[in-house]
Amino acid sequence: MNRATVSRICADLPGATLDHPWDERHDAWKIGGRIFALVGALDQGVTVKCPDVETAALLIETGRAVRAPYMHRSWVLLPFVPPTPEEELRHRIGVSYKLIRGSLPRKLRDAL
């Protein structure tokens, strides 16, 4: 798993756009202008949103994720090393995408 894998998965999601809000080393995948997946400059993994703090804590406790730096506790970093299986990566990115898309105003959601 790497930045290219994350980009391929995210690009397949309806309405997803790639942005570089800080610089070209940061890939911020967005829906409706809001981030749902982020690969930072250090290329350590992909940061995604979980449904709640408890889910994030469970992923961290089981070693499948680490605390996402600079983000709320409901966000986790899925590491590139050791690699997160692609099936789980797809699932976690998909959950994050749905959570962010679902939180958008209805007009914006319907326009996507």
ChimeraX attribute file (.defattr): number of C-alpha atoms within 10 A of each C-alpha:
attribute: neighborCount
match mode: 1-to-1
recipient: residues
	/A:1	16
	/A:2	16
	/A:3	16
	/A:4	9
	/A:5	13
	/A:6	21
	/A:7	18
	/A:8	10
	/A:9	14
	/A:10	22
	/A:11	14
	/A:12	10
	/A:13	14
	/A:14	10
	/A:15	14
	/A:16	21
	/A:17	18
	/A:18	18
	/A:19	16
	/A:20	12
	/A:21	10
	/A:22	11
	/A:23	10
	/A:24	11
	/A:25	13
	/A:26	17
	/A:27	23
	/A:28	24
	/A:29	22
	/A:30	20
	/A:31	23
	/A:32	18
	/A:33	16
	/A:34	16
	/A:35	22
	/A:36	26
	/A:37	28
	/A:38	25
	/A:39	22
	/A:40	19
	/A:41	13
	/A:42	8
	/A:43	15
	/A:44	15
	/A:45	26
	/A:46	26
	/A:47	27
	/A:48	25
	/A:49	29
	/A:50	23
	/A:51	14
	/A:52	11
	/A:53	15
	/A:54	12
	/A:55	16
	/A:56	23
	/A:57	19
	/A:58	12
	/A:59	18
	/A:60	17
	/A:61	11
	/A:62	9
	/A:63	11
	/A:64	18
	/A:65	21
	/A:66	19
	/A:67	18
	/A:68	20
	/A:69	12
	/A:70	7
	/A:71	13
	/A:72	11
	/A:73	17
	/A:74	17
	/A:75	26
	/A:76	27
	/A:77	24
	/A:78	28
	/A:79	20
	/A:80	15
	/A:81	10
	/A:82	10
	/A:83	13
	/A:84	18
	/A:85	12
	/A:86	13
	/A:87	8
	/A:88	12
	/A:89	20
	/A:90	16
	/A:91	11
	/A:92	20
	/A:93	24
	/A:94	19
	/A:95	17
	/A:96	21
	/A:97	25
	/A:98	16
	/A:99	15
	/A:100	21
	/A:101	23
	/A:102	11
	/A:103	11
	/A:104	15
	/A:105	10
	/A:106	10
	/A:107	8
	/A:108	12
	/A:109	14
	/A:110	8
	/A:111	8
	/A:112	11
